Amino acid sequence: MKNIDLEIMVGFAEELANLASKVTLKYFRIPQSVETKSNTISNMASIADTEAEDAMVELIKEKFPEFGVIREEGDDIISKNGYNWVLDPIDGSSSFLAGRAIWGTLIALVDPNNEVILGVMDQPYTKERWVGAKNAPTLLNGQEISTNKSSDLNQTILAKTTPHMFITNKQKDVLKKIENLCGGKSIWGGDCYSYASLASGYSSPMTVLESDMNFYDFAALIPIIQGAGGRITNWQGNSLKLEDKEVLATSNEVLHKLAIEHINNH
C-alpha cells in the first residue's frame, strides 16, 4: 500500500478548509431557510452545509481520487487506497443559523488501520484554525497550544451541547454524575468549539461529555486534543472508533481517570 506524505495531507486539509470557508461565510449571519433532518437530535441544516461539503468533495475527487470520503450531508465515497477523508462542513448548524460564531468546519483523515492521523477545526468568522496531526503538537493559527494541566475539580467546567443528546436513563445518570464531579459548573452549547477551547487551554480545566455523536462529529477533534495534551475517548476509556456514539474529552489524564471512574461506578 502506498504511503502518504502527512505534511502534504495537512496542507491539503487546510486547502479544503479555505474552500469551505468561502461558502460558509457567504451564508453566515444572512437570513435563510432552515432544513430539518430526520432521526437526529441536532436536526437543523441549511444550503451552506450542502454547498460547502460538495465543494470539498469535488476538490478531493480532483486531486486525490483514490481517497474515500465519509461525509455528513451526502453519500459516502468508497476508498480505493484505504484512506478516508471525514467531512463535517458545519458542526454546530443551529449556532450557524442563529448567527453565533461557535460552529466550525471539521476535516479529518483516517488511515487504512482506521486511525485518525490528522484533523482540522476551522472557525473562519473568528479566523481561528486548529490543526492536529499524528505525533505532532497541535497548532492554533500556526502556534503550539496546550490544555490546562490543573486537576482541580472545583475549577473544572463541564461542557455539553444539548440535553437532548442524553437519551437513555444510563446516559442521563452519567451526565448527573459528571456534573456532580465538576461541582455543578456546567455549560450547554458549543459543539466542536467546546473541544477546541479545551485544547487551547482558554479557560479553567474542562471536561466535554456528549452522546448521540457520529464519526464526522468527533474524528477531526481526536488529534487536535491529543496533540495539545488532552484525552479524548469513548465512555469506557477506549480509543474512539467509527461506530462510537459517546464521547468524553478532558484537559488532562488526571481528570480523564476521575471521569471514567465515575462513569463506570453505577
N, C-alpha and C positions, 0 to 999 in steps of 0.2 A: 504494500500500500504506500502510495506517495506521501512523503512527509510534507508538511506545510511550514512556511515561514511565519511564525506567530507575529512578528513585528509588522509584516505586510498585512496580515489579517486585522491587526489593531487599526492600522491606517485605513483599511477599507471599511471597518466598522464605523470609524469616525466620518468617513465619506457618506455612509448610509445615514448617519445621524444628521449631517449637514443637509442632505437631500430631504429627509423627513421634516426638518425644521422649516424649510421653505413652504411646505404645505400647512403644517400646524399653525405657524404664526400668521398665515394668511386668514385663518378662520378664528384664531383666539380672540376673545372679547368682541366677537361680532355675533349679533343675534342670529340663530339658525334653528332649523327644525331638529327635534330630538327623536332618534330612533330607539326602539325598545327591543332588546334581545331576549328571547325566551330562555328559561331554565338557567338563569344566572341570578346571583344576588345583586351585584352591581350591574344593572342591565341597560344603562344608558350608553348611547354611541351617537356619532354624527358622521357626516360625509368626510370630515377631516380624518377620521380613523381609517376609512377605506382608501382614500386617496393617498395618504402617507404610506400605508402598508403596500399598496400596489406599486408606488414609485420605488420603494426599496426592493421589492421582489423583482421588478423589471431590471434593475441595476445588477442584482445578483445573477439573474439569468444571462445577462450580457457579459459580465466579467468573470463569473465563476459558475458556469452552467452545470458542473459536476457536483455542486453542493446542493444538499436538500434544504428545505425551508419548513420550519414549524411556525405557524402563524396564528394570530388570534382571529382575524376577520375572514380570511379566505381559506381555500383548500390547501392542505399541506402539499409540498413537493417532495417526492421520494429522492433520497440522496443516491448518487452514483459512486461516491468515494467514501462513504461512511461519516462525512462531516455534515452537520446541520446548522444553519442559521436559525435563531429563535427570535421572533419579532413580536413586540407589542407596541404598536405605533403611538398609542396614547394610554398609558397606565394612569388611571385616575380620570376617566372620561367625565364623571359627574363634576369633578372640580374644574375640568377644562370648560365644560358647558356653562358652569356658574361663574367663569371668569377668574377663578382662583389659581394662582401660579404654583400649585403644588402637585402638578401632574408631570409626567416625564415620558420620553421615548426610551424603550428598553430594547437592547440588541445584544444577543449572546451568540457564542459559537461553541458547539458541542462536538467533541472528537468521537471517533468510532467506538471508544470504550464508554460512551455516554457521560464523559466528564466535561463540565463546562470549563473551557480554557480561556475565555475572555468574556468580559461584559462591559457594556456602556450604558450609563443612565444619563440622558441629556435633557436638561431643562432650558430650552432655547430662549424663553422670555426673560429669565433671570441671568442668562448666559453662564450657566453652571453645567459642567460636564465632568462626570466621574468615569474613570477608565480603570478597570481591573483586569489583570492577566495572570495566568498561572506562574507562580514562583517570582512574582514581581510586586513591588509596593503599589498601592492604589494611588492614583493621581486625581486631583481636582483642579481642572484648568492648568494641568502641567505640573502642579506642585504636590509633593507627597503629603498624605494626610494620615491621621491616626485616630483611633477611637479613644474615648475616655477610659482610662485604666482603673478608675475608682470602683471598688466593690461595695460601697456604702449603700445599703438597701434603702436607707432613709432619704437618699438623694436620687434614687433611680426612678426614671419616668417610664411608664408603660404606654406604648402606642399601639393602636389597632384601628383599622379603617372603619368598620361598621359593626354594630351589634348583630346585624342580620347574618353575618358570616358564621356566627356561633349557633349552629342549628340543633345538634343533639344535646341531650342532658349532660353527657360526658364533656362535651366541648364547653358548655356553659359552666360546668363545675370547674374545669381547668382555668377558664377565664377568671372566675372568682378567686381561685387560689393564687393566681399570679398577681391579681390586683391587690390582694391582701399582702403578698410578699413585698410589693412595691409601696406599701403603706398608703394605698389609695391615690397615688399621684399618677393619674391616668388621663390620656387624651384620645379623642376619636378623630378620624380623618387622616389623610396624609398619603395613603397608598405607597408608591415607591419612594416618595420624598422622605418618609419616616426612616427608611433603611439608609438612604443617602445621608441624612442628618446623623444617624447613629455612626456611620462610617467616618464622618468628618469630625466627630468629637465636638459638634457645635454646642452641646448642652451638657447637662448632668449626664451620668451614665444612663443608657437606655436599654429597654427590652421591647422588642416588637413581637407580638403574638397574633397570628392570623390563621384562619382556616378557610375552606371552600376556595382554595387557590388553584390555579392552573400553572403548568410548567412555564409558560411565557410570562407569568406574573412575577416569577422569582429567579429564573435562570440567570439573568444578567447580574442580579444582585449578589450572587454567591461569590465570585472572585473579587467584587468590589469590597464586600465586608471582610472577607478573609485577608485580602491584601492590606487592609487597614488595621488588622489585629483583632477583629471581632470574630464571633462564632455565628454560624447560621446552619441549622439542621432541621430535621422534622421533629415532631414532639417526642419521639423516642430517643433523640440524641444522635440519630444516624444521618449520614450524608443524604442530601436531598436527591430524589430520583424523579424521573419523568411522571410517575404515577402519584407522587405525593400531593396531598391536599392541605396539610397542616404544617405551618412554618413557625419556627422560633429563631429569633436573632437577638443577640446580646452584645454589649460593648466589649466584653472580655470573657475569659474562660471561667473565672470565679462565678460571675453572675449566671452564666450558662449552666454550670453544675448545680447551683441552687435551684434554678428554674426547673431543670429536668427532675430533680429530686421531688419537688412539689407536684409536678405534673403526674408523676408515676406513683405518688403516695395517695392512693384512693382505693 
